[in-house]
C-alpha cells in the first residue's frame, strides 16, 4: 500500500521547505487564504474542534454507535492522539514560529495563539488521521466528506492566523500517514463492511 509512503514523502518535502525559511509564494498564499471576512471566525470555531484533542473521542464514540467496529473506533481515537503528539515532536524539531512571529500585520483573531511553534499544524494532523482511518469504511461520498471536513480544519487554521500553508500541508500529510499506518496494522475492512454507492443488481431480474 503506497498511501503511507506518499504521506511521508509529502511530510519530508514540506519540512524541507519549512526549515529553509518562509518562501515568498507561501506568504502570498497565506495572504489569500487568511483574507476572508471576520464573520467567518465563529462559523469555523466548531469545525476546528475536530482537530483538537476533543475531536478523537467524540468521533470515535460516533463511529462506534454507527458501526460497532473496534478497528474503526479505536483507530480514530488512537491515531488522533498519536498524530497530535507527533505534531508536537515535529514542531520541536523544526522550530518554526506562527504567522504573527514571521509576518507583519497579521490579523489576530480572539483566542488564536500568536506565540509557540507552527510547523506542523496539530489540528490538521488529527483531522486527517481520523479521515484516513475512516476512509476504508466509507463509500465514495463518505470519503469525500471525511477529507473535506479535514480540509476545512486546515483552512480554518490559516483563516484564524494560527498557521501558515506549509504548516497545514505538513500536518495533513503527517495525519494521513498515521491513519494509513493504522490500516496497515489492523487490515482493511471486508467488502461487506463498506457501503456501496449503487445497490447490487437483483439476480432475479
Short mmCIF file of the C-alpha atoms (twelve columns), coordinates in Angstrom:
data_MODEL
# 
_entry.id   MODEL 
# 
loop_
_atom_site.group_PDB 
_atom_site.id 
_atom_site.type_symbol 
_atom_site.label_atom_id 
_atom_site.label_alt_id 
_atom_site.label_comp_id 
_atom_site.label_asym_id 
_atom_site.label_seq_id 
_atom_site.Cartn_x 
_atom_site.Cartn_y 
_atom_site.Cartn_z 
_atom_site.pdbx_PDB_model_num 
ATOM 1   C CA . UNK A 1   0.000   0.000   0.000   1 
ATOM 2   C CA . UNK A 2   1.571   3.273   -1.139  1 
ATOM 3   C CA . UNK A 3   -0.556  5.606   0.967   1 
ATOM 4   C CA . UNK A 4   1.819   5.924   3.966   1 
ATOM 5   C CA . UNK A 5   4.853   6.297   1.697   1 
ATOM 6   C CA . UNK A 6   3.216   9.132   -0.225  1 
ATOM 7   C CA . UNK A 7   2.212   10.846  3.003   1 
ATOM 8   C CA . UNK A 8   5.711   10.503  4.469   1 
ATOM 9   C CA . UNK A 9   7.225   11.926  1.273   1 
ATOM 10  C CA . UNK A 10  4.957   14.991  1.457   1 
ATOM 11  C CA . UNK A 11  5.890   15.488  5.122   1 
ATOM 12  C CA . UNK A 12  9.554   15.410  4.155   1 
ATOM 13  C CA . UNK A 13  9.162   17.895  1.299   1 
ATOM 14  C CA . UNK A 14  7.085   20.279  3.406   1 
ATOM 15  C CA . UNK A 15  9.646   20.070  6.217   1 
ATOM 16  C CA . UNK A 16  12.470  20.816  3.797   1 
ATOM 17  C CA . UNK A 17  10.723  23.994  2.659   1 
ATOM 18  C CA . UNK A 18  9.814   24.985  6.216   1 
ATOM 19  C CA . UNK A 19  13.348  24.747  7.622   1 
ATOM 20  C CA . UNK A 20  14.656  26.934  4.806   1 
ATOM 21  C CA . UNK A 21  12.543  29.884  5.937   1 
ATOM 22  C CA . UNK A 22  9.363   31.484  4.692   1 
ATOM 23  C CA . UNK A 23  9.074   31.249  0.882   1 
ATOM 24  C CA . UNK A 24  7.576   34.243  -0.907  1 
ATOM 25  C CA . UNK A 25  4.928   32.028  -2.522  1 
ATOM 26  C CA . UNK A 26  3.828   30.770  0.877   1 
ATOM 27  C CA . UNK A 27  3.492   34.305  2.193   1 
ATOM 28  C CA . UNK A 28  1.385   35.243  -0.822  1 
ATOM 29  C CA . UNK A 29  -0.796  32.153  -0.408  1 
ATOM 30  C CA . UNK A 30  -1.263  32.909  3.280   1 
ATOM 31  C CA . UNK A 31  -2.479  36.406  2.478   1 
ATOM 32  C CA . UNK A 32  -5.075  34.978  0.096   1 
ATOM 33  C CA . UNK A 33  -6.311  32.238  2.439   1 
ATOM 34  C CA . UNK A 34  -6.151  34.478  5.500   1 
ATOM 35  C CA . UNK A 35  -8.061  37.283  3.833   1 
ATOM 36  C CA . UNK A 36  -11.565 36.002  4.497   1 
ATOM 37  C CA . UNK A 37  -14.132 38.130  6.315   1 
ATOM 38  C CA . UNK A 38  -14.006 38.334  10.101  1 
ATOM 39  C CA . UNK A 39  -17.527 36.887  10.455  1 
ATOM 40  C CA . UNK A 40  -16.175 33.503  9.346   1 
ATOM 41  C CA . UNK A 41  -14.381 33.090  12.678  1 
ATOM 42  C CA . UNK A 42  -17.381 31.972  14.781  1 
ATOM 43  C CA . UNK A 43  -18.544 29.696  11.946  1 
ATOM 44  C CA . UNK A 44  -15.154 27.998  11.803  1 
ATOM 45  C CA . UNK A 45  -14.760 27.521  15.541  1 
ATOM 46  C CA . UNK A 46  -16.870 24.355  15.821  1 
ATOM 47  C CA . UNK A 47  -15.369 22.520  12.802  1 
ATOM 48  C CA . UNK A 48  -11.887 23.332  14.101  1 
ATOM 49  C CA . UNK A 49  -12.598 21.389  17.290  1 
ATOM 50  C CA . UNK A 50  -12.496 18.184  15.239  1 
ATOM 51  C CA . UNK A 51  -8.746  18.724  15.123  1 
ATOM 52  C CA . UNK A 52  -8.352  19.317  18.849  1 
ATOM 53  C CA . UNK A 53  -7.912  16.537  21.396  1 
ATOM 54  C CA . UNK A 54  -11.683 16.713  21.911  1 
ATOM 55  C CA . UNK A 55  -12.273 15.503  18.355  1 
ATOM 56  C CA . UNK A 56  -10.936 11.911  18.501  1 
ATOM 57  C CA . UNK A 57  -13.067 10.687  21.442  1 
ATOM 58  C CA . UNK A 58  -16.178 12.344  20.038  1 
ATOM 59  C CA . UNK A 59  -15.667 10.913  16.555  1 
ATOM 60  C CA . UNK A 60  -14.680 7.512   17.977  1 
ATOM 61  C CA . UNK A 61  -17.900 7.370   20.010  1 
ATOM 62  C CA . UNK A 62  -19.936 8.323   16.958  1 
ATOM 63  C CA . UNK A 63  -18.135 5.687   14.880  1 
ATOM 64  C CA . UNK A 64  -18.883 3.005   17.482  1 
ATOM 65  C CA . UNK A 65  -22.549 3.959   17.585  1 
ATOM 66  C CA . UNK A 66  -22.636 3.846   13.776  1 
ATOM 67  C CA . UNK A 67  -20.688 0.654   13.032  1 
ATOM 68  C CA . UNK A 68  -19.808 -1.199  16.284  1 
ATOM 69  C CA . UNK A 69  -16.390 -1.837  14.758  1 
ATOM 70  C CA . UNK A 70  -13.451 -1.709  17.155  1 
ATOM 71  C CA . UNK A 71  -10.864 -1.221  14.409  1 
ATOM 72  C CA . UNK A 72  -12.640 1.917   13.263  1 
ATOM 73  C CA . UNK A 73  -13.427 3.378   16.681  1 
ATOM 74  C CA . UNK A 74  -10.126 2.543   18.367  1 
ATOM 75  C CA . UNK A 75  -8.261  3.615   15.249  1 
ATOM 76  C CA . UNK A 76  -9.893  7.042   15.190  1 
ATOM 77  C CA . UNK A 77  -9.092  7.577   18.870  1 
ATOM 78  C CA . UNK A 78  -5.569  6.180   18.801  1 
ATOM 79  C CA . UNK A 79  -4.373  7.833   15.602  1 
ATOM 80  C CA . UNK A 80  -5.867  11.173  16.608  1 
ATOM 81  C CA . UNK A 81  -3.856  11.191  19.831  1 
ATOM 82  C CA . UNK A 82  -0.700  9.850   18.145  1 
ATOM 83  C CA . UNK A 83  -0.939  12.438  15.358  1 
ATOM 84  C CA . UNK A 84  -1.251  15.216  17.957  1 
ATOM 85  C CA . UNK A 85  1.840   14.023  19.814  1 
ATOM 86  C CA . UNK A 86  3.856   13.518  16.625  1 
ATOM 87  C CA . UNK A 87  2.933   17.030  15.505  1 
ATOM 88  C CA . UNK A 88  4.361   18.361  18.774  1 
ATOM 89  C CA . UNK A 89  7.564   16.410  18.168  1 
ATOM 90  C CA . UNK A 90  7.916   17.814  14.651  1 
ATOM 91  C CA . UNK A 91  7.306   21.329  15.968  1 
ATOM 92  C CA . UNK A 92  10.134  20.930  18.471  1 
ATOM 93  C CA . UNK A 93  12.421  19.634  15.728  1 
ATOM 94  C CA . UNK A 94  11.701  22.305  13.093  1 
ATOM 95  C CA . UNK A 95  11.168  25.247  15.498  1 
ATOM 96  C CA . UNK A 96  9.199   27.394  13.077  1 
ATOM 97  C CA . UNK A 97  7.085   30.184  14.518  1 
ATOM 98  C CA . UNK A 98  3.454   31.018  13.896  1 
ATOM 99  C CA . UNK A 99  2.347   33.639  11.329  1 
ATOM 100 C CA . UNK A 100 2.411   36.510  13.842  1 
ATOM 101 C CA . UNK A 101 6.087   35.804  14.537  1 
ATOM 102 C CA . UNK A 102 7.099   35.637  10.882  1 
ATOM 103 C CA . UNK A 103 4.895   38.208  9.159   1 
ATOM 104 C CA . UNK A 104 3.938   41.811  9.722   1 
ATOM 105 C CA . UNK A 105 0.337   42.976  10.064  1 
ATOM 106 C CA . UNK A 106 -1.193  39.562  10.615  1 
ATOM 107 C CA . UNK A 107 -4.849  39.723  11.588  1 
ATOM 108 C CA . UNK A 108 -5.151  38.339  15.107  1 
ATOM 109 C CA . UNK A 109 -8.431  36.714  15.995  1 
ATOM 110 C CA . UNK A 110 -9.686  36.258  19.511  1 
ATOM 111 C CA . UNK A 111 -8.304  33.082  21.074  1 
ATOM 112 C CA . UNK A 112 -5.835  32.427  18.249  1 
ATOM 113 C CA . UNK A 113 -2.353  31.573  19.564  1 
ATOM 114 C CA . UNK A 114 0.292   34.017  18.385  1 
ATOM 115 C CA . UNK A 115 3.312   32.504  20.126  1 
ATOM 116 C CA . UNK A 116 4.695   28.991  20.173  1 
ATOM 117 C CA . UNK A 117 5.552   26.834  17.171  1 
ATOM 118 C CA . UNK A 118 3.635   26.453  13.923  1 
ATOM 119 C CA . UNK A 119 5.052   23.620  11.805  1 
ATOM 120 C CA . UNK A 120 3.201   21.301  11.663  1 
ATOM 121 C CA . UNK A 121 -0.442  22.035  12.434  1 
ATOM 122 C CA . UNK A 122 -1.577  19.649  15.162  1 
ATOM 123 C CA . UNK A 123 -5.270  20.299  14.464  1 
ATOM 124 C CA . UNK A 124 -4.812  19.401  10.813  1 
ATOM 125 C CA . UNK A 125 -2.800  16.293  11.681  1 
ATOM 126 C CA . UNK A 126 -5.559  14.995  13.935  1 
ATOM 127 C CA . UNK A 127 -8.311  15.716  11.402  1 
ATOM 128 C CA . UNK A 128 -6.536  13.959  8.529   1 
ATOM 129 C CA . UNK A 129 -5.543  10.994  10.688  1 
ATOM 130 C CA . UNK A 130 -9.200  10.383  11.553  1 
ATOM 131 C CA . UNK A 131 -10.267 10.827  7.930   1 
ATOM 132 C CA . UNK A 132 -7.639  8.330   6.766   1 
ATOM 133 C CA . UNK A 133 -8.747  5.738   9.321   1 
ATOM 134 C CA . UNK A 134 -12.408 6.157   8.421   1 
ATOM 135 C CA . UNK A 135 -11.857 6.223   4.657   1 
ATOM 136 C CA . UNK A 136 -11.771 2.436   4.048   1 
ATOM 137 C CA . UNK A 137 -15.120 2.078   5.837   1 
ATOM 138 C CA . UNK A 138 -16.876 4.700   3.725   1 
ATOM 139 C CA . UNK A 139 -18.326 4.866   0.257   1 
ATOM 140 C CA . UNK A 140 -17.116 7.381   -2.300  1 
ATOM 141 C CA . UNK A 141 -19.284 10.210  -1.000  1 
ATOM 142 C CA . UNK A 142 -18.417 9.436   2.594   1 
ATOM 143 C CA . UNK A 143 -14.694 9.541   1.859   1 
ATOM 144 C CA . UNK A 144 -15.089 12.858  0.071   1 
ATOM 145 C CA . UNK A 145 -16.981 14.299  3.047   1 
ATOM 146 C CA . UNK A 146 -14.430 12.988  5.551   1 
ATOM 147 C CA . UNK A 147 -11.491 14.551  3.746   1 
ATOM 148 C CA . UNK A 148 -13.466 17.732  3.050   1 
ATOM 149 C CA . UNK A 149 -14.099 18.104  6.790   1 
ATOM 150 C CA . UNK A 150 -10.383 17.613  7.480   1 
ATOM 151 C CA . UNK A 151 -9.538  20.195  4.810   1 
ATOM 152 C CA . UNK A 152 -11.907 22.691  6.429   1 
ATOM 153 C CA . UNK A 153 -9.992  22.264  9.692   1 
ATOM 154 C CA . UNK A 154 -6.719  23.050  7.943   1 
ATOM 155 C CA . UNK A 155 -8.038  26.053  6.025   1 
ATOM 156 C CA . UNK A 156 -9.702  27.343  9.185   1 
ATOM 157 C CA . UNK A 157 -6.360  27.314  10.990  1 
ATOM 158 C CA . UNK A 158 -4.972  29.566  8.271   1 
ATOM 159 C CA . UNK A 159 -8.047  31.811  8.277   1 
ATOM 160 C CA . UNK A 160 -7.733  32.471  12.017  1 
ATOM 161 C CA . UNK A 161 -3.980  33.158  11.657  1 
ATOM 162 C CA . UNK A 162 -2.845  30.157  13.689  1 
ATOM 163 C CA . UNK A 163 -0.831  28.551  10.886  1 
ATOM 164 C CA . UNK A 164 0.859   29.104  7.553   1 
ATOM 165 C CA . UNK A 165 0.031   26.992  4.470   1 
ATOM 166 C CA . UNK A 166 3.065   24.700  4.806   1 
ATOM 167 C CA . UNK A 167 2.114   24.033  8.423   1 
ATOM 168 C CA . UNK A 168 -1.218  22.761  7.197   1 
ATOM 169 C CA . UNK A 169 0.219   20.743  4.282   1 
ATOM 170 C CA . UNK A 170 2.749   19.096  6.585   1 
ATOM 171 C CA . UNK A 171 0.106   18.420  9.211   1 
ATOM 172 C CA . UNK A 172 -2.289  16.927  6.672   1 
ATOM 173 C CA . UNK A 173 0.404   14.595  5.300   1 
ATOM 174 C CA . UNK A 174 1.515   13.575  8.793   1 
ATOM 175 C CA . UNK A 175 -2.017  12.737  9.886   1 
ATOM 176 C CA . UNK A 176 -2.733  10.921  6.632   1 
ATOM 177 C CA . UNK A 177 0.371   8.794   7.136   1 
ATOM 178 C CA . UNK A 178 -0.528  7.929   10.722  1 
ATOM 179 C CA . UNK A 179 -4.063  6.983   9.722   1 
ATOM 180 C CA . UNK A 180 -2.997  4.653   6.936   1 
ATOM 181 C CA . UNK A 181 -0.328  3.055   9.144   1 
ATOM 182 C CA . UNK A 182 -3.195  2.012   11.417  1 
ATOM 183 C CA . UNK A 183 -4.943  0.404   8.453   1 
ATOM 184 C CA . UNK A 184 -1.731  -1.456  7.573   1 
ATOM 185 C CA . UNK A 185 -1.541  -2.676  11.154  1 
ATOM 186 C CA . UNK A 186 -5.115  -3.942  11.593  1 
ATOM 187 C CA . UNK A 187 -6.102  -4.559  7.974   1 
ATOM 188 C CA . UNK A 188 -8.756  -3.171  5.691   1 
ATOM 189 C CA . UNK A 189 -12.447 -3.890  6.283   1 
ATOM 190 C CA . UNK A 190 -14.159 -6.712  4.427   1 
ATOM 191 C CA . UNK A 191 -16.140 -5.660  1.331   1 
ATOM 192 C CA . UNK A 192 -19.356 -6.355  3.239   1 
ATOM 193 C CA . UNK A 193 -18.372 -3.665  5.762   1 
ATOM 194 C CA . UNK A 194 -18.082 -0.953  3.114   1 
ATOM 195 C CA . UNK A 195 -21.225 0.731   1.801   1 
ATOM 196 C CA . UNK A 196 -21.583 0.775   -1.963  1 
ATOM 197 C CA . UNK A 197 -22.611 3.810   -3.963  1 
ATOM 198 C CA . UNK A 198 -25.031 1.780   -6.088  1 
ATOM 199 C CA . UNK A 199 -27.151 -1.137  -4.905  1 
ATOM 200 C CA . UNK A 200 -26.174 -4.598  -6.087  1 
ATOM 201 C CA . UNK A 201 -28.176 -5.874  -9.067  1 
ATOM 202 C CA . UNK A 202 -31.095 -8.128  -8.296  1 
ATOM 203 C CA . UNK A 203 -30.153 -11.644 -9.573  1 
ATOM 204 C CA . UNK A 204 -33.861 -12.464 -10.048 1 
ATOM 205 C CA . UNK A 205 -34.226 -9.762  -12.680 1 
# 
